[in-house]
Amino acid sequence: MKSLKEGDRSLLDNSMVLFGSSLKCGNRHQEENLPILLAGRGKGTLRPGRRVRAAVKTPFCNLHLAMMHRMGVKDESFGDSTGVLGGLA
């Protein structure tokens, strides 16, 4: 993706690639401390190359809502979100 050009940026620069799951341990149904990878720059709306830790009990859907806003979808909520996840830019 980094080598594919889209205008003056790469495909990776224009993308948001999310890798992870909504459960940390399927047997225990653990929904906290999820190992999530978010790659790309989202057309300059994300600052990559670092670790971001959300507050305890932050719903995973807060990240989804933040990504939706970056794509132009300005819904007020998504799933069990409590707001937009901050600290991504």
N, CA, C and O atoms as CSV, one atom per row, in Angstrom:
chain,resi,resn,atom,element,x,y,z
A,1,MET,N,N,0.819,-1.190,0.000
A,1,MET,CA,C,0.000,0.000,0.000
A,1,MET,C,C,0.866,1.257,0.000
A,1,MET,O,O,0.488,2.288,-0.557
A,2,LYS,N,N,2.029,1.153,0.633
A,2,LYS,CA,C,2.910,2.314,0.705
A,2,LYS,C,C,3.454,2.700,-0.665
A,2,LYS,O,O,3.708,3.876,-0.925
A,3,SER,N,N,3.634,1.712,-1.543
A,3,SER,CA,C,4.225,1.999,-2.857
A,3,SER,C,C,3.183,2.408,-3.909
A,3,SER,O,O,3.560,2.870,-4.987
A,4,LEU,N,N,1.915,2.253,-3.630
A,4,LEU,CA,C,0.872,2.623,-4.590
A,4,LEU,C,C,0.501,4.096,-4.420
A,4,LEU,O,O,0.124,4.522,-3.328
A,5,LYS,N,N,0.607,4.851,-5.475
A,5,LYS,CA,C,0.325,6.290,-5.419
A,5,LYS,C,C,-1.147,6.580,-5.647
A,5,LYS,O,O,-1.790,5.992,-6.517
A,6,GLU,N,N,-1.667,7.505,-4.844
A,6,GLU,CA,C,-3.008,8.055,-5.012
A,6,GLU,C,C,-2.852,9.564,-4.983
A,6,GLU,O,O,-2.843,10.179,-3.917
A,7,GLY,N,N,-2.731,10.144,-6.144
A,7,GLY,CA,C,-2.463,11.579,-6.226
A,7,GLY,C,C,-1.070,11.871,-5.700
A,7,GLY,O,O,-0.101,11.262,-6.153
A,8,ASP,N,N,-0.952,12.791,-4.750
A,8,ASP,CA,C,0.369,13.137,-4.212
A,8,ASP,C,C,0.722,12.334,-2.963
A,8,ASP,O,O,1.763,12.573,-2.351
A,9,ARG,N,N,-0.138,11.376,-2.572
A,9,ARG,CA,C,0.102,10.538,-1.399
A,9,ARG,C,C,0.067,9.067,-1.797
A,9,ARG,O,O,-0.294,8.718,-2.921
A,10,SER,N,N,0.451,8.217,-0.853
A,10,SER,CA,C,0.358,6.778,-1.096
A,10,SER,C,C,-1.011,6.267,-0.647
A,10,SER,O,O,-1.729,6.953,0.080
A,11,LEU,N,N,-1.362,5.072,-1.079
A,11,LEU,CA,C,-2.607,4.446,-0.661
A,11,LEU,C,C,-2.627,4.285,0.859
A,11,LEU,O,O,-3.673,4.466,1.481
A,12,LEU,N,N,-1.482,3.946,1.465
A,12,LEU,CA,C,-1.394,3.798,2.916
A,12,LEU,C,C,-1.647,5.127,3.627
A,12,LEU,O,O,-2.306,5.160,4.666
A,13,ASP,N,N,-1.126,6.222,3.070
A,13,ASP,CA,C,-1.361,7.544,3.661
A,13,ASP,C,C,-2.845,7.917,3.649
A,13,ASP,O,O,-3.316,8.625,4.539
A,14,ASN,N,N,-3.568,7.447,2.655
A,14,ASN,CA,C,-4.984,7.783,2.520
A,14,ASN,C,C,-5.910,6.785,3.216
A,14,ASN,O,O,-7.128,6.964,3.210
A,15,SER,N,N,-5.342,5.736,3.816
A,15,SER,CA,C,-6.149,4.655,4.367
A,15,SER,C,C,-6.114,4.592,5.887
A,15,SER,O,O,-5.250,5.185,6.534
A,16,MET,N,N,-7.074,3.859,6.438
A,16,MET,CA,C,-7.081,3.453,7.838
A,16,MET,C,C,-7.326,1.947,7.824
A,16,MET,O,O,-8.383,1.497,7.382
A,17,VAL,N,N,-6.378,1.179,8.292
A,17,VAL,CA,C,-6.485,-0.276,8.304
A,17,VAL,C,C,-6.540,-0.721,9.762
A,17,VAL,O,O,-5.582,-0.529,10.512
A,18,LEU,N,N,-7.654,-1.311,10.158
A,18,LEU,CA,C,-7.864,-1.744,11.535
A,18,LEU,C,C,-7.714,-3.250,11.604
A,18,LEU,O,O,-8.343,-3.980,10.837
A,19,PHE,N,N,-6.871,-3.720,12.533
A,19,PHE,CA,C,-6.668,-5.152,12.745
A,19,PHE,C,C,-6.854,-5.436,14.223
A,19,PHE,O,O,-6.197,-4.827,15.068
A,20,GLY,N,N,-7.733,-6.342,14.529
A,20,GLY,CA,C,-7.966,-6.694,15.922
A,20,GLY,C,C,-9.309,-7.364,16.072
A,20,GLY,O,O,-9.936,-7.768,15.093
A,21,SER,N,N,-9.743,-7.477,17.312
A,21,SER,CA,C,-10.990,-8.149,17.619
A,21,SER,C,C,-11.682,-7.439,18.771
A,21,SER,O,O,-11.044,-6.706,19.527
A,22,SER,N,N,-12.969,-7.651,18.904
A,22,SER,CA,C,-13.709,-7.036,20.005
A,22,SER,C,C,-13.634,-7.869,21.279
A,22,SER,O,O,-14.196,-7.483,22.304
A,23,LEU,N,N,-12.942,-9.014,21.224
A,23,LEU,CA,C,-12.710,-9.837,22.408
A,23,LEU,C,C,-11.225,-10.130,22.535
A,23,LEU,O,O,-10.578,-10.517,21.561
A,24,LYS,N,N,-10.681,-9.947,23.735
A,24,LYS,CA,C,-9.281,-10.286,23.979
A,24,LYS,C,C,-9.127,-11.792,24.128
A,24,LYS,O,O,-8.189,-12.384,23.594
A,25,CYS,N,N,-10.045,-12.401,24.850
A,25,CYS,CA,C,-10.045,-13.851,25.055
A,25,CYS,C,C,-11.459,-14.356,24.820
A,25,CYS,O,O,-12.365,-14.040,25.592
A,26,GLY,N,N,-11.657,-15.127,23.778
A,26,GLY,CA,C,-12.981,-15.625,23.439
A,26,GLY,C,C,-13.559,-16.561,24.486
A,26,GLY,O,O,-14.771,-16.569,24.702
A,27,ASN,N,N,-12.714,-17.351,25.140
A,27,ASN,CA,C,-13.205,-18.277,26.164
A,27,ASN,C,C,-13.764,-17.545,27.379
A,27,ASN,O,O,-14.732,-17.996,27.992
A,28,ARG,N,N,-13.160,-16.428,27.721
A,28,ARG,CA,C,-13.574,-15.667,28.900
A,28,ARG,C,C,-14.432,-14.456,28.553
A,28,ARG,O,O,-14.941,-13.774,29.442
A,29,HIS,N,N,-14.590,-14.195,27.274
A,29,HIS,CA,C,-15.348,-13.034,26.789
A,29,HIS,C,C,-14.803,-11.725,27.357
A,29,HIS,O,O,-15.565,-10.831,27.724
A,30,GLN,N,N,-13.481,-11.624,27.423
A,30,GLN,CA,C,-12.838,-10.407,27.921
A,30,GLN,C,C,-12.912,-9.329,26.859
A,30,GLN,O,O,-12.483,-9.528,25.723
A,31,GLU,N,N,-13.460,-8.183,27.241
A,31,GLU,CA,C,-13.647,-7.072,26.308
A,31,GLU,C,C,-12.757,-5.885,26.632
A,31,GLU,O,O,-12.950,-4.810,26.065
A,32,GLU,N,N,-11.795,-6.042,27.517
A,32,GLU,CA,C,-10.933,-4.933,27.929
A,32,GLU,C,C,-9.487,-5.207,27.534
A,32,GLU,O,O,-9.093,-6.356,27.338
A,33,ASN,N,N,-8.696,-4.132,27.419
A,33,ASN,CA,C,-7.282,-4.226,27.028
A,33,ASN,C,C,-7.109,-4.972,25.716
A,33,ASN,O,O,-6.319,-5.911,25.623
A,34,LEU,N,N,-7.845,-4.551,24.716
A,34,LEU,CA,C,-7.812,-5.220,23.419
A,34,LEU,C,C,-6.534,-4.868,22.662
A,34,LEU,O,O,-6.150,-3.700,22.601
A,35,PRO,N,N,-5.875,-5.872,22.085
A,35,PRO,CA,C,-4.718,-5.592,21.234
A,35,PRO,C,C,-5.200,-5.196,19.835
A,35,PRO,O,O,-5.587,-6.055,19.044
A,36,ILE,N,N,-5.177,-3.918,19.540
A,36,ILE,CA,C,-5.692,-3.384,18.277
A,36,ILE,C,C,-4.554,-2.696,17.528
A,36,ILE,O,O,-3.739,-1.998,18.130
A,37,LEU,N,N,-4.505,-2.893,16.228
A,37,LEU,CA,C,-3.535,-2.212,15.378
A,37,LEU,C,C,-4.302,-1.352,14.387
A,37,LEU,O,O,-5.166,-1.848,13.663
A,38,LEU,N,N,-3.986,-0.066,14.357
A,38,LEU,CA,C,-4.572,0.854,13.392
A,38,LEU,C,C,-3.427,1.441,12.576
A,38,LEU,O,O,-2.593,2.178,13.102
A,39,ALA,N,N,-3.394,1.113,11.298
A,39,ALA,CA,C,-2.317,1.555,10.414
A,39,ALA,C,C,-2.846,2.566,9.409
A,39,ALA,O,O,-4.047,2.634,9.148
A,40,GLY,N,N,-1.933,3.348,8.850
A,40,GLY,CA,C,-2.274,4.352,7.853
A,40,GLY,C,C,-2.358,5.735,8.475
A,40,GLY,O,O,-2.216,5.903,9.686
A,41,ARG,N,N,-2.590,6.716,7.623
A,41,ARG,CA,C,-2.665,8.102,8.092
A,41,ARG,C,C,-4.048,8.718,7.930
A,41,ARG,O,O,-4.258,9.864,8.326
A,42,GLY,N,N,-4.987,7.988,7.361
A,42,GLY,CA,C,-6.346,8.496,7.224
A,42,GLY,C,C,-6.408,9.874,6.588
A,42,GLY,O,O,-7.090,10.767,7.091
A,43,LYS,N,N,-5.689,10.046,5.474
A,43,LYS,CA,C,-5.596,11.346,4.777
A,43,LYS,C,C,-5.079,12.453,5.691
A,43,LYS,O,O,-5.525,13.598,5.613
A,44,GLY,N,N,-4.134,12.096,6.556
A,44,GLY,CA,C,-3.517,13.090,7.436
A,44,GLY,C,C,-4.257,13.310,8.744
A,44,GLY,O,O,-3.885,14.199,9.509
A,45,THR,N,N,-5.303,12.521,9.027
A,45,THR,CA,C,-6.063,12.704,10.266
A,45,THR,C,C,-5.581,11.806,11.398
A,45,THR,O,O,-6.061,11.919,12.526
A,46,LEU,N,N,-4.634,10.912,11.106
A,46,LEU,CA,C,-4.060,10.025,12.123
A,46,LEU,C,C,-2.561,10.252,12.214
A,46,LEU,O,O,-1.906,10.544,11.214
A,47,ARG,N,N,-2.026,10.115,13.414
A,47,ARG,CA,C,-0.584,10.200,13.617
A,47,ARG,C,C,-0.092,8.804,13.974
A,47,ARG,O,O,-0.278,8.359,15.107
A,48,PRO,N,N,0.531,8.105,13.030
A,48,PRO,CA,C,0.942,6.718,13.252
A,48,PRO,C,C,2.272,6.605,13.992
A,48,PRO,O,O,2.919,7.604,14.304
A,49,GLY,N,N,2.659,5.360,14.263
A,49,GLY,CA,C,3.973,5.080,14.819
A,49,GLY,C,C,4.064,5.246,16.322
A,49,GLY,O,O,5.143,5.529,16.843
A,50,ARG,N,N,2.969,5.080,17.027
A,50,ARG,CA,C,3.006,5.228,18.478
A,50,ARG,C,C,1.913,4.374,19.097
A,50,ARG,O,O,1.034,3.857,18.408
A,51,ARG,N,N,1.989,4.241,20.394
A,51,ARG,CA,C,0.987,3.478,21.144
A,51,ARG,C,C,0.018,4.448,21.803
A,51,ARG,O,O,0.433,5.413,22.446
A,52,VAL,N,N,-1.268,4.187,21.642
A,52,VAL,CA,C,-2.306,5.007,22.265
A,52,VAL,C,C,-3.068,4.100,23.227
A,52,VAL,O,O,-3.563,3.043,22.835
A,53,ARG,N,N,-3.157,4.518,24.477
A,53,ARG,CA,C,-3.903,3.753,25.475
A,53,ARG,C,C,-5.155,4.530,25.852
A,53,ARG,O,O,-5.085,5.669,26.314
A,54,ALA,N,N,-6.284,3.901,25.649
A,54,ALA,CA,C,-7.563,4.521,26.021
A,54,ALA,C,C,-7.785,4.316,27.519
A,54,ALA,O,O,-7.193,3.427,28.131
A,55,ALA,N,N,-8.632,5.138,28.088
A,55,ALA,CA,C,-8.979,5.002,29.506
A,55,ALA,C,C,-9.667,3.656,29.737
A,55,ALA,O,O,-10.272,3.092,28.825
A,56,VAL,N,N,-9.567,3.156,30.955
A,56,VAL,CA,C,-10.216,1.903,31.331
A,56,VAL,C,C,-11.719,2.014,31.057
A,56,VAL,O,O,-12.332,3.055,31.294
A,57,LYS,N,N,-12.293,0.929,30.556
A,57,LYS,CA,C,-13.727,0.824,30.239
A,57,LYS,C,C,-14.159,1.649,29.026
A,57,LYS,O,O,-15.354,1.873,28.836
A,58,THR,N,N,-13.201,2.112,28.193
A,58,THR,CA,C,-13.555,2.816,26.960
A,58,THR,C,C,-14.097,1.807,25.947
A,58,THR,O,O,-13.402,0.844,25.625
A,59,PRO,N,N,-15.302,1.996,25.442
A,59,PRO,CA,C,-15.851,1.054,24.461
A,59,PRO,C,C,-15.042,1.044,23.158
A,59,PRO,O,O,-14.589,2.089,22.690
A,60,PHE,N,N,-14.871,-0.129,22.590
A,60,PHE,CA,C,-14.188,-0.295,21.309
A,60,PHE,C,C,-14.897,0.515,20.227
A,60,PHE,O,O,-14.257,1.001,19.295
A,61,CYS,N,N,-16.199,0.661,20.348
A,61,CYS,CA,C,-16.978,1.419,19.359
A,61,CYS,C,C,-16.603,2.899,19.331
A,61,CYS,O,O,-16.916,3.585,18.358
A,62,ASN,N,N,-15.945,3.410,20.369
A,62,ASN,CA,C,-15.454,4.794,20.329
A,62,ASN,C,C,-14.407,4.950,19.230
A,62,ASN,O,O,-14.359,5.979,18.557
A,63,LEU,N,N,-13.573,3.932,19.047
A,63,LEU,CA,C,-12.595,3.958,17.955
A,63,LEU,C,C,-13.314,3.902,16.612
A,63,LEU,O,O,-12.973,4.647,15.694
A,64,HIS,N,N,-14.306,3.023,16.493
A,64,HIS,CA,C,-15.061,2.945,15.244
A,64,HIS,C,C,-15.713,4.292,14.912
A,64,HIS,O,O,-15.699,4.727,13.760
A,65,LEU,N,N,-16.280,4.945,15.922
A,65,LEU,CA,C,-16.923,6.236,15.701
A,65,LEU,C,C,-15.905,7.284,15.254
A,65,LEU,O,O,-16.192,8.089,14.369
A,66,ALA,N,N,-14.725,7.277,15.859
A,66,ALA,CA,C,-13.664,8.207,15.447
A,66,ALA,C,C,-13.255,7.963,13.998
A,66,ALA,O,O,-13.023,8.914,13.251
A,67,MET,N,N,-13.166,6.713,13.604
A,67,MET,CA,C,-12.818,6.386,12.223
A,67,MET,C,C,-13.934,6.816,11.269
A,67,MET,O,O,-13.661,7.338,10.188
A,68,MET,N,N,-15.180,6.600,11.665
A,68,MET,CA,C,-16.307,7.016,10.833
A,68,MET,C,C,-16.297,8.523,10.606
A,68,MET,O,O,-16.533,8.981,9.489
A,69,HIS,N,N,-16.026,9.296,11.656
A,69,HIS,CA,C,-15.962,10.753,11.512
A,69,HIS,C,C,-14.870,11.149,10.523
A,69,HIS,O,O,-15.052,12.090,9.752
A,70,ARG,N,N,-13.746,10.450,10.533
A,70,ARG,CA,C,-12.655,10.746,9.600
A,70,ARG,C,C,-13.031,10.412,8.158
A,70,ARG,O,O,-12.431,10.935,7.219
A,71,MET,N,N,-14.026,9.536,7.986
A,71,MET,CA,C,-14.501,9.170,6.646
A,71,MET,C,C,-15.680,10.030,6.211
A,71,MET,O,O,-16.235,9.824,5.131
A,72,GLY,N,N,-16.064,10.988,7.043
A,72,GLY,CA,C,-17.150,11.885,6.681
A,72,GLY,C,C,-18.522,11.451,7.178
A,72,GLY,O,O,-19.518,12.116,6.894
A,73,VAL,N,N,-18.589,10.354,7.912
A,73,VAL,CA,C,-19.853,9.883,8.482
A,73,VAL,C,C,-19.962,10.500,9.879
A,73,VAL,O,O,-19.254,10.080,10.795
A,74,LYS,N,N,-20.828,11.477,10.048
A,74,LYS,CA,C,-20.891,12.252,11.291
A,74,LYS,C,C,-22.007,11.783,12.226
A,74,LYS,O,O,-22.688,12.605,12.839
A,75,ASP,N,N,-22.196,10.477,12.336
A,75,ASP,CA,C,-23.186,9.951,13.281
A,75,ASP,C,C,-22.780,10.310,14.706
A,75,ASP,O,O,-21.595,10.464,15.001
A,76,GLU,N,N,-23.766,10.442,15.585
A,76,GLU,CA,C,-23.503,10.793,16.977
A,76,GLU,C,C,-23.072,9.598,17.806
A,76,GLU,O,O,-22.396,9.758,18.822
A,77,SER,N,N,-23.457,8.393,17.380
A,77,SER,CA,C,-23.078,7.195,18.131
A,77,SER,C,C,-22.959,6.016,17.175
A,77,SER,O,O,-23.431,6.047,16.039
A,78,PHE,N,N,-22.302,4.971,17.688
A,78,PHE,CA,C,-22.162,3.726,16.940
A,78,PHE,C,C,-22.065,2.602,17.971
A,78,PHE,O,O,-21.188,2.622,18.834
A,79,GLY,N,N,-22.958,1.635,17.880
A,79,GLY,CA,C,-22.943,0.539,18.850
A,79,GLY,C,C,-23.066,1.072,20.273
A,79,GLY,O,O,-23.980,1.835,20.585
A,80,ASP,N,N,-22.132,0.659,21.134
A,80,ASP,CA,C,-22.169,1.103,22.529
A,80,ASP,C,C,-21.217,2.267,22.802
A,80,ASP,O,O,-20.774,2.461,23.934
A,81,SER,N,N,-20.904,3.041,21.760
A,81,SER,CA,C,-19.960,4.161,21.932
A,81,SER,C,C,-20.488,5.183,22.930
A,81,SER,O,O,-21.694,5.383,23.082
A,82,THR,N,N,-19.541,5.817,23.600
A,82,THR,CA,C,-19.864,6.900,24.543
A,82,THR,C,C,-19.326,8.232,24.044
A,82,THR,O,O,-19.484,9.259,24.705
A,83,GLY,N,N,-18.695,8.215,22.884
A,83,GLY,CA,C,-18.102,9.396,22.283
A,83,GLY,C,C,-16.996,9.000,21.341
A,83,GLY,O,O,-16.728,7.813,21.157
A,84,VAL,N,N,-16.357,9.968,20.747
A,84,VAL,CA,C,-15.264,9.723,19.804
A,84,VAL,C,C,-13.968,9.492,20.582
A,84,VAL,O,O,-13.655,10.252,21.498
A,85,LEU,N,N,-13.223,8.462,20.230
A,85,LEU,CA,C,-11.937,8.194,20.862
A,85,LEU,C,C,-10.950,9.297,20.487
A,85,LEU,O,O,-10.732,9.555,19.303
A,86,GLY,N,N,-10.366,9.932,21.459
A,86,GLY,CA,C,-9.400,10.990,21.213
A,86,GLY,C,C,-7.974,10.466,21.173
A,86,GLY,O,O,-7.733,9.280,21.401
A,87,GLY,N,N,-7.045,11.343,20.885
A,87,GLY,CA,C,-5.632,11.002,20.908
A,87,GLY,C,C,-5.097,10.344,19.672
A,87,GLY,O,O,-3.965,9.861,19.680
A,88,LEU,N,N,-5.873,10.304,18.597
A,88,LEU,CA,C,-5.434,9.628,17.371
A,88,LEU,C,C,-4.659,10.546,16.439
A,88,LEU,O,O,-3.878,10.070,15.615
A,89,ALA,N,N,-4.859,11.841,16.554
A,89,ALA,CA,C,-4.191,12.788,15.648
A,89,ALA,C,C,-2.968,13.394,16.300
A,89,ALA,O,O,-2.283,14.212,15.686
